[in-house]
Amino acid sequence: MKVGVVSDTHNNLKNCNKIVELFNEASVDRVIHTGDITQAKTLEVFSRLQAPMWGVYGNNDVGERDSLAAAAARFDFQIIDPPMKLVWAERQLVVVHDPLELQMVQLEEFDVVLHGHTHRQVISYEGDRLTFNPGECAGHMAGFNAIGILDLAEMTTDILNF
């Protein structure tokens, strides 16, 4: 199973359109947004994904929660407060926005830890557990924006810069 991972879009609609294009071209099976969507317009753009989307709210989503929740319901996206716990392809995943939110979970229970917030790429393994943050994707400098693709069968990641 290929999972598209995106974080901290901060309502950069131009980049969100590119992200949709990249995930659709990669034929991801599912998409996870690790928070800081910031406006419902972003979810309208993500409604063109050819895969379903899950996600968590980030610290910059606080003032927009009602509109984000309404848009998520309209597009059948699953967006909740972190931590989000998922079981996909026999892997245990946990999704948070801020890595400090990982204090709310027992990390040893999970195969994959996904987070955002820092705008910095993280690909690290501790034993068999993968921690992944694809990094910045709301910036304005072409070539420095990034999203990720997580292969749950192989437990590998790819970074797509744009």
C-alpha positions, -999 to 999 in steps of 0.1 A, spaced: 0 0 0 13 34 -10 4 63 13 9 99 3 20 120 33 17 158 34 20 183 61 17 220 69 1 231 36 -10 264 53 -35 272 26 -9 275 -2 -34 266 -29 -9 267 -57 12 241 -40 -19 221 -30 -29 218 -66 6 205 -74 4 180 -45 -29 166 -58 -13 162 -92 18 145 -78 -2 121 -56 -25 112 -84 4 106 -108 20 84 -81 -13 64 -78 -12 65 -40 -38 44 -23 -44 68 6 -33 102 17 -25 115 52 -23 152 61 -4 157 94 -20 191 101 -20 228 96 -44 227 67 -56 262 79 -86 268 55 -114 249 40 -104 260 5 -74 236 9 -98 207 14 -117 217 -18 -84 213 -37 -77 180 -21 -112 168 -31 -96 161 -65 -74 134 -51 -80 100 -65 -74 85 -31 -92 90 2 -77 113 28 -72 111 65 -56 137 88 -52 155 120 -57 191 130 -26 212 137 -20 242 159 -28 267 130 -62 250 124 -77 261 157 -95 292 144 -109 274 113 -121 242 130 -158 246 121 -152 253 84 -125 226 82 -148 200 98 -177 210 75 -154 207 44 -140 173 56 -175 160 61 -186 172 26 -156 155 9 -157 124 32 -122 131 46 -115 118 81 -98 146 101 -96 144 139 -76 158 168 -43 140 172 -33 113 179 -49 94 150 -43 56 152 -47 35 121 -41 -1 111 -33 -3 74 -16 -32 55 -10 -49 89 10 -19 101 2 2 132 4 39 124 1 69 146 -4 104 132 2 137 151 9 172 141 34 183 167 60 157 177 55 167 213 20 151 210 37 117 208 40 119 246 3 109 245 10 75 230 31 44 237 55 45 207 64 9 210 29 0 199 35 15 164 53 6 132 50 41 117 50 75 133 39 104 111 41 141 121 45 176 108 48 209 125 86 214 123 87 219 85 118 198 85 122 164 69 126 134 92 131 99 80 144 78 109 143 42 121 144 31 156 145 -7 153 116 -15 130 97 17 137 98 44 111 93 81 120 85 102 90 78 139 82 82 148 46 90 184 55 81 218 40 54 220 14 38 254 19 69 274 10 72 296 -21 106 285 -33 103 260 -62 122 228 -57 123 232 -19 87 220 -12 83 183 -4 57 156 1 63 119 8 52 85 -3 53 58 23 53 22 10 38 2 39 48 -32 24 85 -23 21 85 3 50 103 28 27 98 64 19 102 86 -12 104 123 -11 89 143 -40 103 178 -43 85 204 -63 
